[in-house]
Amino acid sequence: MNLCTDQLAMMVAGEGQLLSVSNMASDPRSSAMVSRAAAYLTNHGLAEEIYLMQPDLVLAGNFSAQATVDMLRRLGIPVAVFNQAYTLEDVRDRLTQMGDVLKQQDQAAMLVAQYDAQLATYREDVTLRPRAALYYANGYTAGDKTLAGQILTTAGLFNIATEAGFNADGIIPMEILVMAQPDTVITSRPYPGASRSEEVNAHPAIEALRRTRPDAALTSSDWVCGTPFVLQAISDMVDLRRALQANTP
């Protein structure tokens, strides 16, 4: 009943062990496992529909609706709650936790080993780190004590949110962003339709920053959850960093 636990479960679960995933797992804007999700029943995170499936266990996140979690437990259905991942180390821990919960420790250990091996290839010594700004809808940014911030750092980029005083998530004023003169601005991909929250990314000041230097629009499905798909996000940012370095006189 949670996008991130859905994806962890699809990676770790044995054949026939997983019954249903949330509708978010089928949304390509947020899920990196849309094709895999098609093999399972869909739920909408509602206690009533989940109860009727009569599962032996429900997997939830710590931001899942607490009322739903409480109701399922009152109805006698065990619920395992997974905390959100804030670091790259947390990705390993969530895989291990899923392996323990589903009694698939060997599968989880294999995924952790693959994750560690690929992550190690990105930990190169970067002498000059291009300065990057994460700038989402409503002007949100992310500091180094976030999963997104660690993706940037591991890819060899310097996160300007840190020098602006942001350790975690927060709203960075556009004036501060512009005065910081980052080497690149990384924005979220816009959703279809009109959205006032996303209009800030089309502001002339932001467009001026993006016109004069390489930029990127992050793929939310690789960034939003603490799964091994963050490795693709790091790879994309490494490509961006190399483009910036090649563009430097």
Secondary structure, 3 states (H helix, E strand, C coil): CCHHHHHHHHHHCCCCCCCEEEHHHHCCCCCCCHHHHCCCEEECCCHHHHHHCCCCCEEEECCCCHHHHHHHHHCCCCEEEECCCCCHHHHHHHHHHHHHHCCCHHHHHHHHHHHHHHHHCCCCCCCCCCEEEEECHHHEEECCCCHHHHHHHHCCCEEHHHHCCCCCEEECCHHHHHHHCCCEEEEECCCCCCCHHHHHHHCHHHHHHHHCCCCEEECHHHHCCCCCCHHHHHHHHHHHHHHHHHHCC
